[in-house]
Amino acid sequence: MYFIAIFIILLDQWIKNIISNNMIFNQSIPVIKDIFHLTYIKNSGAGFGILQGFKNFFIVITIVIAIIIIIYHYKKEKSLLLNLAAGFILGGAAGNLIDRIRWGYVIDYLDFRIWPVFNLADSSLVLGVGLLIVYLWKYEERL
């Protein structure tokens, strides 16, 4: 779990550093024209830019969720699927938490033109929650 989380955090912060140091705010670079662009934006809200300006709320919620994941990890069976889910969720949450504490916003850059711009940490969170749903679904079958 922790290896995955640390890997996600380091990769996420490295990519965000490259984006913020080499692009101008709101700049968009086509990778595949009209399909996928690298677009540098600053998101002070949550997913899809909702709840702009609630930085402290997101910081507190993220810290609480991280603590719950860590405590739960020590008390629950250590299945591979649960460890993967927890690692991706923790890494994604921490990646965006670092941005919120450091800058007051989250750096987003993956732009598929049909979806709001997002980042690796967001993708990691979605993957982790998806794995958690699969784990819970499989667990429910055992009851």
FENQUI-V820425 format. One record per residue. N is the residue number from 1. SS is DSSP state (H for helix, E for strand, - for the rest). OMEGA is omega in radians with two decimals (* if undefined). D_CENTER is the distance of its C-alpha to the mean C-alpha in Angstrom with 1 decimal. Layout:
n,ss,omega,d_center
N,SS,OMEGA,D_CENTER
N,SS,OMEGA,D_CENTER
This chain:
n,ss,omega,d_center
1,-,-3.05,15.1
2,H,3.10,15.1
3,H,3.13,15.6
4,H,-3.12,12.6
5,H,-3.12,10.4
6,H,3.11,12.4
7,H,3.13,12.4
8,H,-3.13,8.6
9,H,-3.10,8.9
10,H,3.13,12.1
11,H,3.12,11.4
12,H,-3.11,8.4
13,H,3.10,10.9
14,H,3.14,13.8
15,H,3.14,12.8
16,H,3.10,12.1
17,H,3.10,15.4
18,H,-3.13,17.2
19,H,-3.05,16.2
20,H,3.13,17.2
21,H,-3.04,20.4
22,H,3.14,21.6
23,-,3.05,20.9
24,-,3.11,22.3
25,-,-3.11,20.3
26,-,3.08,20.4
27,-,3.12,21.7
28,E,-3.13,21.0
29,E,3.12,22.0
30,E,3.00,22.9
31,E,2.96,21.9
32,E,-2.99,23.5
33,-,3.11,25.4
34,-,3.10,24.5
35,-,-3.12,21.9
36,E,3.11,19.1
37,E,2.88,18.9
38,E,-3.09,17.0
39,E,-3.09,16.9
40,E,3.05,16.1
41,E,3.10,15.3
42,E,-3.07,14.4
43,E,3.12,12.7
44,-,3.12,14.1
45,-,3.10,13.2
46,-,3.11,10.6
47,H,-3.13,9.8
48,H,3.11,12.9
49,H,3.14,13.9
50,-,3.11,15.4
51,-,3.09,16.6
52,-,3.05,17.0
53,-,3.13,18.4
54,-,-3.06,17.1
55,H,-3.09,15.4
56,H,3.08,17.1
57,H,-3.12,16.4
58,H,3.10,12.6
59,H,-3.13,13.2
60,H,-3.14,15.6
61,H,-3.13,13.7
62,H,3.12,10.7
63,H,3.12,13.5
64,H,3.14,15.4
65,H,3.12,12.9
66,H,3.12,12.4
67,H,3.13,16.2
68,H,3.13,16.7
69,H,-3.12,14.8
70,H,3.12,16.7
71,H,-3.13,20.0
72,H,-3.14,19.6
73,H,-3.13,19.0
74,H,-3.07,22.4
75,H,-3.01,24.2
76,-,3.05,23.3
77,-,-3.04,24.5
78,-,3.09,22.5
79,-,3.13,22.1
80,H,-3.12,20.2
81,H,3.13,18.2
82,H,3.10,17.2
83,H,3.10,16.4
84,H,-3.14,14.1
85,H,-3.11,12.3
86,H,3.14,12.1
87,H,3.13,11.1
88,H,3.13,8.0
89,H,-3.12,7.1
90,H,3.13,8.3
91,H,3.13,6.9
92,H,3.14,3.1
93,H,-3.12,5.1
94,H,3.12,7.5
95,H,3.12,6.2
96,H,3.09,5.9
97,H,3.12,8.9
98,H,3.11,10.8
99,H,-3.09,10.8
100,H,3.14,12.0
101,H,-3.07,14.6
102,H,-3.01,15.6
103,H,-3.05,15.9
104,-,3.12,15.7
105,-,3.11,13.1
106,E,3.09,9.9
107,E,3.08,10.8
108,E,-3.04,10.2
109,E,-3.13,12.4
110,E,-3.01,12.2
111,E,3.12,15.1
112,-,3.02,16.8
113,-,3.10,19.2
114,-,-3.06,19.2
115,-,3.07,15.7
116,-,-3.13,14.1
117,-,-3.11,12.5
118,E,-3.11,8.8
119,-,-3.14,6.9
120,H,3.14,6.0
121,H,3.09,2.5
122,H,3.13,3.0
123,H,3.12,5.6
124,H,3.09,5.0
125,H,-3.14,4.5
126,H,3.11,7.4
127,H,3.13,9.1
128,H,3.11,9.2
129,H,3.08,10.6
130,H,3.09,12.9
131,H,3.10,14.2
132,H,3.10,14.7
133,H,3.10,16.7
134,H,3.12,18.7
135,H,-3.12,19.4
136,H,3.11,20.6
137,H,3.11,22.6
138,H,3.13,24.3
139,H,3.13,25.0
140,H,3.12,26.6
141,H,-3.13,28.9
142,H,-3.10,30.3
143,-,*,31.5
